[in-house]
Amino acid sequence: MSASGTKEISARDLQILDLLFDQSKSEDLVRNCTQPIHDDINIKDDDEEITEEITSSKKYEIEGVVLAEAAKFDEALEKFNKAIEAAPNRPSPYNNRAQLFRFLKDDEKTISDLNKAIELSGDKYKLTKCRAYTQRGIIHRMQNNLDAARDDFNESAKLGSKFSRQQLVDINPYAQLCNQMVTQILGNYQNY
C-alpha cells in the first residue's frame, strides 16, 4: 500500500493487464514467432548415453541448426534427416526439423514432427517436450484451433514455459470478455 492508503499495482499485475489489453502484442508474437527465443525455462533434457549413433546424430543436428540459421534450408533439412537416421529415438532432431518446416510454412510436416518429438520425449527430455508443445500450440493458434492450442500451451506451461503461460492468458475466453468489458467501461468513462 502507498502512503495514501491505496493499493499499488505490482509489476506482475501490470504485465497481466498489458497482455489483456493489448492483444495485438500476443497475436503479433505468435504470428511472427518461429520459436520463443527468450522463454526462460528452468528444465533441461537428461543426459544421453554416449554412443556412436547419438554422437553422430548430435553432430548432424548442430550442423542443421547452423545451416537453418543461415537460411540454407535444403542443406539443413538433409542434416536433420541424417540426425534422425543416426538416432531415430532422439526427440530433439524432430523438434528442430519441425522448426525448419515452420520456416517453410509446411504445417502438416511441422505437426507430424512435433507429435513425434512429444511421443519420444517421455520424462527424459522435458525441455524438448516443452518446446515441442509450445511450437505445436503456436501452430494450432495460428490455425485458430484454440482448444488444441490451449491444451498444448497448458502442457508447456506445466513444464515451465512463461511464453505458454502468456498465451493461455491471451486465449482465455474469460480474460477476453473481461478485456472487452473493461475497455467499454474505460471508453464510457473517457466520454464524460
N, C-alpha and C positions, 0 to 999 in steps of 0.2 A: 504494500500500500504506500501511496505517496504521503507527503506531509499533510496534504489537504484531506486525507482520509479516503480518497478514491482509489480504486484498484487500478494498477497499471497492467498493460498487456505485455506478456512475456514475448521474447524474440520468437519462440516456437509458435505461440499463438498468432503472431504476425505472419509467419511463414504459411501457416494453415489458411489464414484469411486471404493471403496473397494468392494461394493456389485456388481457393474457392472463387474469388472474384475476378481472377484473370485466367480464365480457362484457356485462352489462346496460348499462354505460355506453355502449358502442358501439352496442348494439341500440337503446337509447333515443334516441341521437343520430340514428341512421338513421330510426327511426320518426317522430320529431318534426321532423326537419330538412326544410327546403324548399330550402335552399342553404347549404353550409358557409361561413358568413359570414367566419370568421376563418381561412380557408385561405390562408396566405402563399405565394402562387405568384409566382415571380420571372421571369415571362414576360409578354409583352403581345402584343396584336394589332398587326400592321404598320399603319402609317398608310394610310388610304384616300384615294384621289384625291378631290378636292373637285369634285363635280358637283352640279347642282341636285337630282338624284334621291337621291344619298347624303345631302345636307344635309337634305332633306325626310324621308327615312327615319329619320335620327338624331333629328330633332325629334319625330316621332311616337313613336319608341321611348322616348325620355326621358319624354314625356308618359304613355305607357303604364305605365312603371315607377312613376311618381309616383301614378297612379291605382290601380295594383295595391297599392301600399303603403298606400293609404288605403282598401283593401278595396272599391273601386269596380270590381269585376271585369268587368262588362259593358262599361263605358266603356273600361277598359284593353284588353280584347280588341279593340275597334274600333280603338284606336290601334295595337296591334301588327299587326293586319291591314293597316292603311294603311301602316305602316312596311315591311311585306313587299311590298305592291303597288308602293310607290315604288321599291324596290330589291330585287327578288326574289333576287338573288345574294349579299346580305349575310347571313351566318350569325347574327349577334347577335340580330336580332329573332325568329328562330325559337327560339333558346335562351331568350330572355325570355318568349316566348309559351308555351313548354314549361313554364317556371316557373309561369306562371299556370294552366296546365292541371293542374299538380301540386296547386296550392291547391284547384282544383275537383275533385280526385280523379279525373281522366279520364286513366288510364294510357295508353290507346290513342293519344289525341291527343298526349300528352306524348312517348311513344316516337317517334311519327311526326315531330314537330318536332325532337326531338333527333337522330334519324337524318339529317334534312335539314341541321341545323346542322353536324354532323360531316362530312357529304358536302361541304358548301360551304366548310368551314374550310381544308382543304388545309394548306399550311405557312405561309400568310399570317396566319391567325387562330388562333394557338396557344392564347391564353388562352380564347377562346370554345370551341375544341375541347376543352380541358382541362375546362372547366366542364360542357360537354355530356356528356362521358364520365362525369364524376362523377355528374351527375344521373341519367343512364341506369343507372349502376351501382347507385345508391340504389334506383331503381325495381325493377331485377332482384333486388336483395337483399330488398326488401320482399315480392316475389313468390316468394321462396325459390328463385330460379333462380341458385344460387351460381356455377355455371360462367360464365354470362354476366356476372354481377356481377364476378367475379374478372377476366375479360377487360377489362371497362370500367375497373375500378379500376386495373388494371395499365397500361393506356394513359394514364390520367390521371396516375398516379404517375410515369410516364416523362416527362411534361410538367411535373412539379414539384409535384403536389398532395400535401401532407402528410396531408390528410384521407383520401385514397385509400390512401396507404401504411398508415395505421392500419386501414383497412377490410381490406386484404389480410392483415394480421397476424391480425385477428379471425376471418376466414373461412378461414384456413389450417387444413386438417384436422390437420396435424401439431401445430400450436400448440394446437388444441383437445384433441388426445389428450394432449399434454404437460400441459396445464392440468388435465385430469381425473386424470392420474397424480400430479401434484404435490399437488393438492387432497386426494387419497386418502391420500398419504403424510403430509401435514401433519395430516390428521384422525386418522390412526393414532398419530402422534407425540403429539398433544394428549391422547389417551386414556390415555397412560402416566402 
